[in-house]
Amino acid sequence: MRFSDKVGMAWSSLWKRKLRSLLTILGVMIGVASIVTMMALGEGMNRQSMEMIEEYGGLRTVEVREGNNQTAKNASSGADNAASDPTKLKLTDNTIKTIQEMGHVEQVYPTLEFQAVMQSGGYRLGIYGGQAIPLEVLRDMKWEFADGGWPNKGDELKFVFGNMVIQDFEDSRGNAVYWNTGRVADVDLMKSKMFTVFDTEAYYASQNSGDGGRTAEAGDDLEGADGEAPGAATATPAPKKYMIPTAGVLAGSLEDYKEYSWSVYCDLEALEKMYKKVFKGKAIPGQPVKKNGKPYPELFYSKLSVIVDDVENVEAIQKEIGDMGYQASSNSEWIAQAKEQSRSTQALLGGIGAVSLIVAAIGIANTMMMSIYERTKEIGVMKVLGCGLFDIQQLFLIEAGMIGFGGGVTGLSLSVLVCLIINKITGAMTAVIPFWMYFAAVVFAIIVSMLAGFAPSKRAMSLSALEAIRNN
């Protein structure tokens, strides 16, 4: 018997018993829809967890900070080298080159964290963790702007503000404006004139000495009122202020937290030029100095961001960098915990949905068994005419497979509709059906249906031809 003949006979048998076949398919449909929807909810939870981790530094990012004797003791160079050369485990361009040459590393870029004080009218902003990053890297991040944008290559220093930075402004007496009153400072980050002090140590020294923040000018008389020597009980002159324009303000409300919300950003190259202008050979706040108090000729980066080609290689790269003596950290532990939690959740939700499919499988077995009892004489005639036992078994298995296919396709369609409704109500991708599940759900339904029909098909094979023909 040809396979096409078997398919035709199976379809004809199901069509003769339309109501029973429809109810059986309905059971499979509900079972498949339950499993797919539950798995989609688990996948949605997993993706939301990954997005949250991405907000806190990325899934493929290893953050590297300078090493010390504690981290260097396991490095091949040893702690002694780090102690004899204080710059040994600092982050430099050579460090970037070394890490870039490692396998599975796509990109390495530096960040120089800077400090500054900004003043606008009667308001002040202390910047304690500003981020100076190469301009090309900032542009690749593709962050959205509420106003303005990134500066152009070669521009003088310009700042880009996160959407929540406005909350950190203080009044002239040092009181937080937003956190005390619930209102933001009367400062337009794009249009207000803002004066920036980079020499924060001198700034706070002048504030504490009672100079009132007046900027020292050339020709000022630095002697005391009674002619005492300079520096004897005199006010510390305030450092020079610079008017730094704003390039842009990143998008987001005061409650909309993003990875960039609380930081001030600028081009690393532009900040280095400004530092050379401001400090002119003096020590830069936050930068190490030699034993004689003089600064090093180069700037040392605060951290490096290492982008790995695949999440699976993050831990290996992190360990390799750590073995060099640097402090390396990543979100790999969070990722592992999130994946484990996702697997557990999906298994639980999938198990709940599987109960419906088990009930549907019982219904398929019942339908097939009833079909065999109703077609006993037909089976006997097929055997007398020389139809093989495996042909008879395949005939019933094909019927079961058709029920599974119909239930799988309709169940998948129902689950897609349910997921769309859930996402519409929640306003987020709460339920996500992975691409592979569209194929797997239908195949799984067919396999379960054929397994449910296997015992009835064996029953059909074992019927005696003569007894089946005599059966009324």
N, C-alpha and C positions, 0 to 999 in steps of 0.2 A: 504494500500500500504506500502510495506516495505521501510525502509530508503535506503537500497542499490538500490532498484528500482528507487527511486527518484534521487539518485546520478547518476545512469546510464542514465536516461532520460535527466537530466540537462547537463551532459557531451555531450550527443548526440546532443542536441539542440545547444550548443556552437560550436561544431565541424562542424555542418552544415553551420554555419555562421562564418567561420574561420577569414575572413578579419576584419569583424566588431568586433568580440571578441578580436582579436589581437590588434586592435587600442584602444579598451577600456582598455585592460590590460596595454597597453603602457602608457595611461594616468595615471593609478593608479601607475605604476612603477615610472614615473617621479615625481608624488606627494610624494610617500614614500621616494624616493631617496633625494628629496629636504629637507624634514623634518629631516630625519636621518642625512644628511650631515650638516645641519645648527645646529642641536643639538650637533653633534660631535664637531663642531668648538667651540660652547659654553663650552662644557665639557673640551676641550683642553685648552681654556683660563683659566678655573677654576683651572685645575691641574697645569698650569704654575704659577698661582698666589700662590697656596699652596706651590709649590716648592720654590718660591721666599721667602715666609714667613719662610719656613723650613731653608733656608740659613741664616736667621737672628735670629735663636735661637730655632726653632722647633715649631711644632703645639701643642704638648702635654707637653711643658716645662713651668714651672713657675719658674722665677728667684727670689730668696729671698736674700735681703741684710739686714744688721743690722738695727734695729729700733732706733728711737730717741724719744724725748719727744713729738714731733709732731705726730708721728705714734703711740706712746704708749697711747695717751690720750683716744683712743677708745678701748683699750685692757682691758680685765678683770682685769689684774694686776694693771692697772692705771699708770699714769706718775710718781707718787711719788716713786714707787718701782724702776723704771728705773733711777730716779735721785739719790736715795740713794745707789743703786748698779750700778756703771757704766758698769759692764759686763752683766747686766741683759738681755739686748737685743743684745748682741754680738752673733756671730754665732760660736757655739762650737759643739762638738760631742753629747752633750745632746740635742741640737737643732735638729740635724739630727735624733736622736732617736725619739724625740717627733713627728716630721713631718712624719717619716716613719710609725708610728703607726696609722696615719689617714687612713680612708677608701679611696679607689680608687688611692692610691699612690703606684706606682710600684718601684720606685728607688729614692734615694736622694744621691747626691754626692757633695763634697765640692770643691771649687776652691780658691786657695790662689794666689792673684795677686802680682807679685813681680817686683822689680825694679833692674836694673843692668846696668853697662856700659861695653861694650866689645870693645877691641882694637885689630886690626890686621894690622901690618905695619903702614902706615900713615893714616889709616881709623878708625873711631869710630862709634859705634852703641849704642844709648841710648834705653834701654828697659824699657818702662814705664807701660806696661800692660801685662807682661808675665803671662802665665797661668800654675800654678802648680796644677795638677789634679791627682787623684789616677791612677796608671798605668793600672789597669784592666779596668777602664772606658775609658781611651784613646784607648786601644786596641779594645774595643767594638765599637768604632766609625768607624772603618774600612775605614779610610781615605787612599787615594792612595799616594804612595811615588814616587818621582822622583829619589831619591837616599837614600840608607840606610833604616832604619826602627825604630820601637820603641825600647828603651833599654830593657834589660832583668830584671826580678825581682831581686832585691838585688844589681844591678849595682851601681857604683858611679854616681854622678850627670852627666847627659848628656842632651843636648838641642836638640829639634826638631824645625826647622824653617819653617814658612809658606812660600809659593812661592813668596810673594811680599816683604818680610822683607828686601831683599837685596837692595831695593830702598831707604831704610832709612839710609844707611851709610853716614857719613859725612867725610870730609877730616880733616886734623890735625888742620885747622883753624876754624872748626865748620861750614863749608859751605856744603850744601846738594850737593851730587855728581850727583845723577840721575836727580833730579828736576832742576838742573842748566845746566847740560850738555847733558842730554838725554842718558848718558852711565852709567852703573852700576859700582860700586866700584870694583877695582881689588882684589876681595876677593873670594876665593873658600870656601864656608861654610863647606864643608866636609873635606877639606885637609889643609886649611890655619891654622896656629897657631893663636889662639884667646885667649887673656887674659881677664878675667872677674873680675870686681870690684863689690862687692855686697854692700859695705858701700858707697852708692851714696852720702850721705850728706858729708862725709869726702872727697870724691873724688872731688866734686865741690868746697868745701872749699879750698882744696889744689890748685885747678886750679886758683881760684880767688885770693889766697894769693901769687901767683907767684912761687910756688914750681916746676911748670912745670910738675907735675904729677909723680915726682920721688917717688918710693915706699920707705917708711921708713924701714930701716933695724936695727937690734939689734946693739947697740954700737954707733949709730949716735950721734954726738955732737949736742945737741939741744940748747946750749947756743948761744947767739948772738955773732957777730964778736967782739964786745968790752967787752964781758964778762957779758952782762946784763942777767937778769933772763930769764929762758925759757918762751916763749910765748910773750915776749916783742918785737913786730915788727919783729918776725921771721916767716919764711914760715911755713905753716901748712903741716906736713908730709902727703904724699899721703898714702892711705890705701893699704893693701896688695892685689896683683892680683893673681888670680887663673886660671890655664889653664883648661878650661872645654871643653871636646871633644863634637863633634856633632854626634848625633845618626842618624839623617836623615833630609832630606829636602822634604817637601810635594810637591805633583805634581801640576803643573799648570804653565802657562806662566806669564809674567809680567802684562798682561792685563786680565788674567783669574781669576776673583774674586770668592772666595769661603769663607765659614764661617771661615776658619782657616788662610786665606791668610796673614793677617798682624800681627799674633801673634807668640810668641816663647813659646814652650811648654816643660814641664818636669814633671818627676814623683814627686808627692807631698812628699812622704816619703823621697826621696833622697834629696830634697831641704831642708826639716826640718833638716836632718843630717848636711848638709852644713852650715845652719844658726847657729847651735850649735857650729860648728867649727870656723866660722868666727867671731861671735859676743861674744860668751863666757860670757853670762850674761849681755851684753850691750843691749841697746834698738835697736830693728830692725826697719829700715825705714818702715813706713806705719803701724806699730803696735802700739796700745795704751800703755801708761805707767801709773804707779801709781802716786799719788800726789807727792811722794818724788822723782819722776823721774826714778824709777827702773822699769824694764819690768815685766810683768806678767809671771808666770811660763809656761803658755801654749800659743800656737799660736791661734789667732782668724782668722777664715776664712773670705775671702772677700765677697764671695757669695755662695749660695747653689743652685743647679739645681734640681728641683723636677719634676720627670717624672710621669705624670698622666696616668691612664689606658685608658682613652678615651677623645677625644677632647671635648665632651659634658660636662665633669666634671671639665674642667680647671677653669672656672670662680668660681665655688663653692669652690674649693681648694684654689684658689687665695684669695678669701674673708676670708676663715677660717684662713689662715696664716696671713693675714692682721689684723684680729681681735686679734691676739696674740701680736700685736705691731710691727711686722716686716714689712719692705717694700717689697711688693710682686708685681711682674709685669709679664705679659705674652703677647703673640700675639693674645689674644682672640678678641680684638677689630678689629685688622686687619683681622682675620679670619671671623668675622661677616660681615665686610664690603665686603670682597672678595666674600663670599657666596651670599650676597644680590645682588652684582653687577653681579655675575654669573647667578643667577636666572632671573634677569632682561634681561640680554643678551640672555639667552637661550629662554626666552619667546618671545623676539623680533624676534630672528632668526627662532624659531619654527613657529611663526605666519606667517613670510614671506613664509616659506616652505608650510604651511597649505593651502595657497591660491591655489597652484598647485593641492593639493588633493581635494579641494572643486570643482575645475574645473573638475577633474576626476570623482567626485561623480555625478556631473551633467551629464557627459557622460554616466555613468552607468545607471542612471535613464532613459536617452534617449534610450539607447540600450535595456533595459528591456521593456520599453513602446512599442518600435517598434516590439520587439519579441512577445508581447501580441497581437498587431494588426495583425501580420502575422500568429499567431497560434490561432485565435479566434475560428475557427471551431474545432480545436483539443481540445480546452478547453471545448467546448460544448459537444463533444463526451465523454470526461472524466466525465463530470457531469451526462450525461444520463446513463453512465455505473455505476454510483453510487460512483464515487470518491468524497471524502469529500472536503468541502471548504478549510479546513486547510491543507489538503494534497496538494491542488493546490497552495495555498499560499507558503507552504514550498518548493515546486518544484522551484518556481521563486526565492525565497530567497536563495536556495542552488546554483542556477546559479549565482546570484550576489556574494555570498560568494566565489565561485570558481574564479570569476574574481578578487576579492579582494586578494585571496590567491596567485594567479599567479602574480598579480602586486606587492604584498608585498614581495614575495621571490625574484623576479627579481630586484625590487627597492632596497632591502637591499643589494643584491650582487653588484649593481651599486654603491651604497653609500660606500661600503667597498673599492671598486676599486678607487673611487674618493679620499677617505681619505688617501689611500696609496700613491697616486700621490702627494697630498698636502704635506704630511709628508716628502716625498722624495725630493720635491722641496725646502721646508723650512729647511730641515735638523733637524727637531725637531718634537715632538709629538704635532703638532698644532691642529690636528683633532683626537679625541679619541671617539670611539663608546663604551659606557658602555655595559657590558655583558647583562644587563636586556633588553636593547633596541633591541637586536637581536630577542628576543621573542615578545616584546611589539609591534614592528613595524609591524610584520605580523598579529598579533591579531587585532591591530588598523585598518589595511587596510581591514581586513575581516569585522569588525564591521561597518566601514564607508560604505563599499560596500553594506552590507545587509540593512543598514538604507536607502541608496539611492534606493535600490530595494523594499523597503517596500510599498511605494505608488503604484508602478506598480502592486505589488502582490495583493494589496487590490482591484485594478481595475479588475484583473483576477477573483477574488472571486465574484465580484458583477455582472459579465456578466450573462445574462439570457441564459439558456441552449438552448432553442428553437431558440432565435434570433442568437445565435452563430452558430447553425447548419445551419440556412438559409443563413448565411453570405457567400458571394462569395469571 
